Amino acid sequence: MNIQFRESQEAASPLTTKTAIADCDIHPARATRTELYPYLAKRWQHHLEVYGVHAYQGMMEGPPYPKAQPNASRRDAYPPEGGPQGSSLSFMQQQLLDPNNVQLGVLNPLNTGQGIRNHELSAALCSAVNDWQIDKWTSKDKRLKASIVVGNEDALAAAAEIRERAGDKNFVQVLLLSRNVEPLGQRRYWPIYQAAEEAGLPVGVHAFGFGGNPITPSGWPSYYIEEMVGHSQCQQSALASLVLEGVFERFPKLKMVMIEAGFGWAPSLAWRLDKVWQRLRSEVPHVKRPPSEYIREQVWWTTQPMEDPERREDLFDVIKWIGWDRLLFATDYPHWDYDEPSRVLPAGVSEANREAFYLGNAKKLYGIG
């Protein structure tokens, strides 16, 4: 299924100025089904051919809604040499990196094996994806940086993968997904946060994943639009769990990035958490400060899908609460809901805030000189 990206963006042209940008959510794809095989032991190559992935049907292809299917990306993003959108470095350079003056591009691979119930297989696939990111992408274009993909349901194996990659300049963050077996603040995931904090790496929490439950508390939705809007709800649940389980208190140097679920919901969530915490704080004595303080200090947000209020200047009120220094520009290339860099900000943004929004915040967070 091919879904065309928004018509309002179809006619948009890239930034015509020399403004340099960071794109903090780029999705590289594999050109063929077996492209990871050179990075997998023969055991796992044979296992995949004979047994598959032992996961929820579609785990390697995404949930049963079209966004995560391989072809649900921009129609104009098919590489001329063939293969799915996002699978060609040369075409990504031609279509995204060069015309938009991208100085930093953060890769967030999907369909990686995260969450597979066979934890050994999950760890093997994630490690293979990490090797593949270096070999195919970051070693060939220094503007690109990778995310350490980990099998999040086996936190000890995930922590070991983080420590193995720590110090490798090809990687700038750890990648988790928002839908897991349990809320992300649960102690089963703490070894991941400890390893990331030790390595000085932010943890990105990207929309999607599959924990065995539907995206709503009442069952499966009928339509993809419900699934897509629901990603912000999943991120809210994940963030509330991280705060209230005491993750930020226990790991004060940990930095979290909420990816591909917007950010307009952040102020209201923080306000509600603060209000309820004032009345019920005796239940969570380990949460020593108002939840909003942890969120303001330890959480960053990628912009895509960018909020688009009827009065675009209302966007400034939301950003004022979050802070211009906490937003990381992202396009979501090559997906259909790609955000064109020249269209995301309304008029009236100061040059300092514009620079921080497009590039400065990402370089500071990820330690790029």
C-alpha positions in Angstrom: 0.0 0.0 0.0 1.4 3.4 -1.0 0.3 6.5 0.9 1.2 9.9 -0.5 2.6 12.4 2.0 0.6 15.4 2.8 -0.5 17.5 -0.3 0.4 20.7 1.5 3.9 19.5 1.7 4.1 18.0 -1.8 4.7 21.3 -3.4 7.0 22.6 -0.7 10.6 23.3 -1.6 13.5 22.7 0.8 14.9 25.6 2.8 16.4 28.1 0.4 18.8 29.6 2.9 22.0 28.1 4.1 20.3 27.1 7.4 21.9 23.9 8.6 19.7 21.3 10.2 19.7 18.2 12.3 17.1 15.5 11.4 16.6 13.5 14.5 14.3 10.8 13.2 15.4 9.1 9.9 14.3 5.6 9.2 16.8 3.5 7.2 15.4 0.3 5.6 16.9 -2.9 4.5 17.0 -3.4 0.7 16.3 -7.1 0.9 14.9 -9.6 3.4 18.3 -11.2 3.9 20.4 -8.1 4.1 21.1 -8.7 7.8 22.4 -12.2 7.2 26.1 -11.3 6.9 25.8 -9.9 10.4 24.1 -13.0 11.9 25.6 -16.3 13.0 24.7 -19.2 10.7 22.5 -20.5 13.5 20.2 -17.5 13.3 20.2 -17.4 9.6 18.9 -21.0 9.6 16.5 -20.2 12.4 14.9 -17.4 10.5 14.5 -19.5 7.4 12.9 -22.4 9.2 11.1 -21.0 12.2 10.6 -17.3 11.6 10.7 -14.8 14.5 8.3 -16.4 17.0 6.5 -13.2 17.6 3.1 -11.6 17.2 2.2 -11.9 13.5 3.7 -8.9 11.8 6.2 -8.1 14.5 8.9 -7.8 11.8 6.6 -5.9 9.5 4.8 -3.7 12.1 1.3 -3.7 13.6 -1.7 -4.4 11.4 -2.2 -0.8 10.3 -0.6 0.6 7.1 1.8 3.1 8.6 4.3 0.4 9.5 4.0 -1.6 6.4 7.1 -1.5 4.2 5.6 0.5 1.4 3.7 3.1 3.5 6.1 5.9 2.8 6.4 8.7 0.3 5.7 7.6 -3.2 8.6 9.7 -4.5 11.1 8.0 -2.1 11.6 4.7 -4.0 15.3 4.5 -4.9 15.9 4.5 -8.7 18.0 1.3 -8.2 15.0 -0.5 -6.6 14.2 -1.5 -3.1 11.9 0.0 -0.5 11.9 3.6 0.5 14.8 4.5 2.9 17.0 1.6 1.7 19.4 3.6 -0.5 22.1 5.8 1.0 22.8 7.6 -2.3 19.1 8.4 -2.8 18.7 9.5 0.8 21.6 11.9 0.2 20.1 13.2 -3.0 16.5 13.6 -1.6 17.0 14.5 2.0 20.5 15.2 3.3 22.0 17.4 0.6 19.1 19.6 -0.4 18.1 20.3 3.2 21.7 20.9 4.4 21.4 18.2 7.0 24.6 18.3 9.1 23.4 15.6 11.6 21.0 12.8 10.8 20.0 10.4 13.6 19.0 6.9 12.3 16.2 5.1 14.1 15.7 1.7 12.5 12.4 0.0 12.8 11.4 -3.7 12.2 14.6 -4.7 14.1 13.6 -7.6 16.3 13.0 -5.5 19.4 10.3 -7.1 21.5 10.6 -10.6 20.0 9.7 -13.1 22.6 12.7 -15.3 21.8 15.2 -13.1 23.7 18.3 -14.7 22.2 17.0 -14.1 18.7 16.0 -10.6 19.6 19.5 -9.8 20.9 21.1 -11.3 17.9 19.0 -9.3 15.5 19.5 -6.1 17.4 23.2 -6.5 17.4 23.1 -7.3 13.6 21.1 -4.1 13.0 23.7 -2.1 14.9 26.6 -3.6 12.8 24.5 -3.0 9.6 24.0 0.7 10.6 27.7 1.2 10.7 28.6 -0.8 7.6 25.9 0.6 5.3 25.2 4.0 6.7 27.4 5.8 9.2 30.8 4.7 7.9 29.8 6.0 4.4 28.4 9.3 5.4 29.7 11.1 8.5 26.6 13.2 8.8 24.7 10.1 9.9 24.7 8.7 13.4 23.1 5.5 14.6 20.9 4.5 17.5 21.9 1.5 19.6 19.0 -0.9 19.0 18.4 -3.3 22.0 16.1 -6.2 22.8 14.2 -4.2 25.4 12.4 -7.2 27.0 15.8 -8.7 28.1 17.2 -5.7 30.0 20.5 -7.5 31.0 21.3 -8.4 27.4 20.3 -4.9 26.3 22.6 -3.3 28.9 25.4 -5.6 27.7 24.8 -4.3 24.1 24.9 -0.7 25.3 28.2 -1.2 27.1 29.7 -3.0 24.1 28.8 0.0 21.9 29.7 2.7 24.5 32.3 5.0 23.2 31.7 4.2 19.6 31.2 7.5 17.9 28.9 6.0 15.3 26.2 5.9 18.0 24.5 8.8 19.7 21.6 7.2 21.6 19.9 4.1 22.8 16.6 3.2 21.1 13.5 1.8 22.8 9.9 1.6 21.7 6.9 3.0 23.5 4.8 -0.2 23.6 6.3 -2.9 25.7 5.3 -5.8 27.9 5.1 -3.4 30.9 5.3 0.4 31.3 8.8 1.7 30.7 9.3 2.8 34.3 9.1 -0.8 35.7 12.2 -2.1 37.3 12.7 -4.8 34.7 14.0 -2.1 32.4 16.2 -0.3 34.9 19.5 -2.0 33.7 19.0 -0.3 30.4 18.8 3.1 32.0 21.8 2.4 34.2 23.9 1.4 31.2 22.8 4.4 29.2 23.5 6.8 32.0 27.0 5.3 32.5 27.7 5.6 28.8 26.4 9.2 28.7 23.9 8.2 26.0 20.3 9.6 25.8 17.5 7.0 25.5 15.1 7.6 22.7 11.6 6.2 23.1 10.1 5.9 19.6 6.4 5.3 18.9 5.4 1.8 17.9 6.3 -1.6 19.4 4.1 -4.4 20.6 3.7 -5.6 24.1 0.9 -8.0 23.6 -1.9 -5.5 24.2 -3.8 -3.2 21.9 -3.1 0.5 21.8 -6.4 1.3 23.7 -7.4 0.0 27.2 -10.6 -1.4 25.6 -9.4 -3.4 22.6 -8.2 -3.0 19.1 -9.3 0.1 17.2 -11.0 -0.1 13.8 -8.9 2.4 11.9 -5.3 3.3 11.4 -6.1 6.9 12.3 -6.9 5.7 15.9 -3.7 3.8 16.0 -1.7 6.8 14.9 -3.3 9.3 17.3 -2.8 6.8 20.0 0.9 7.0 19.8 0.8 10.2 21.9 -1.2 8.4 24.5 1.4 5.6 24.7 4.1 8.2 25.1 2.2 9.8 27.9 1.8 6.5 29.7 5.5 5.7 29.2 6.6 9.1 30.5 4.2 9.0 33.5 5.6 5.6 34.4 9.2 6.8 34.1 8.5 9.7 36.5 6.4 7.9 39.0 8.5 4.7 39.3 11.4 7.0 40.2 13.6 6.4 37.1 14.6 10.0 36.8 15.2 10.3 40.6 17.4 7.2 40.6 19.2 8.1 37.4 19.6 11.9 37.6 21.9 12.1 34.6 19.7 10.1 32.3 18.3 11.9 29.3 15.2 10.8 27.5 14.0 11.7 24.0 10.4 11.2 23.1 10.3 10.4 19.4 7.5 10.6 16.8 4.5 11.3 19.0 4.4 15.1 18.9 4.9 17.3 22.0 1.8 19.4 22.4 0.5 17.0 25.1 3.5 17.6 27.4 2.3 20.6 29.3 -1.1 19.2 30.2 0.4 15.9 31.3 2.9 17.6 33.5 0.2 19.9 35.0 -2.0 16.9 35.8 0.9 14.9 37.3 1.9 17.8 39.5 -1.6 18.3 40.8 -2.2 14.7 41.7 1.3 14.3 43.1 0.6 17.1 45.5 -2.3 15.0 46.9 -0.9 11.5 46.7 2.9 12.1 47.1 2.9 9.9 50.2 2.3 6.9 47.9 5.5 7.6 45.9 8.0 9.0 48.5 10.8 8.2 46.0 9.4 11.0 43.7 11.0 13.8 45.7 10.1 16.7 43.4 7.1 17.7 41.3 7.0 15.5 38.2 7.2 18.6 35.9 10.7 19.3 37.2 12.0 15.9 36.1 10.3 16.3 32.7 11.7 19.8 32.1 15.2 18.7 33.1 15.6 15.2 31.7 13.3 15.0 28.6 13.7 16.2 25.0 11.1 15.9 22.2 11.5 15.3 18.5 9.1 17.6 16.6 7.5 15.2 14.1 4.6 15.0 13.8 4.7 18.8 14.3 1.7 20.3 16.1 -0.4 22.3 13.7 -3.0 24.4 15.6 -5.6 26.5 13.8 -3.8 29.6 15.0 -0.2 28.7 14.4 1.0 31.3 16.9 -0.6 29.2 19.6 2.3 26.8 19.0 4.6 29.4 20.7 2.6 29.0 24.0 3.3 25.2 24.0 6.9 25.6 23.1 7.4 28.3 25.8 6.4 25.8 28.5 8.6 23.0 27.0 11.5 25.3 26.2 13.0 26.0 22.9 16.1 24.2 24.1 14.2 20.9 24.4 13.0 20.5 20.9 14.8 18.4 18.2 13.8 18.9 14.6 12.8 15.7 12.8 11.3 14.8 9.4 10.4 11.1 9.8 11.9 10.5 6.4 10.9 8.5 4.3 7.4 8.0 5.9 4.3 9.5 4.4 3.8 12.0 7.2 7.2 13.5 6.6 7.6 17.1 7.9 9.2 19.5 5.3 11.8 21.6 7.1 10.7 24.9 5.5 7.1 24.6 6.7 7.2 23.5 10.3 7.8 26.8 12.1 5.4 29.8 11.8 6.8 33.3 11.3 8.1 35.3 14.2 10.8 32.9 15.6 14.0 34.6 16.7 17.2 33.6 14.9 18.6 32.1 18.1 15.5 29.9 18.7 15.4 28.9 15.1 19.0 27.8 15.1 18.5 25.9 18.4 15.4 24.3 17.0 16.9 23.1 13.7 20.4 22.2 14.8 21.9 23.5 18.1 19.8 21.5 20.5 20.6 18.2 18.8 24.3 18.9 18.6 24.4 19.7 22.3 22.3 16.7 23.4 24.2 14.2 21.3 27.6 15.8 21.9 28.4 16.6 18.3 31.0 19.3 17.9 
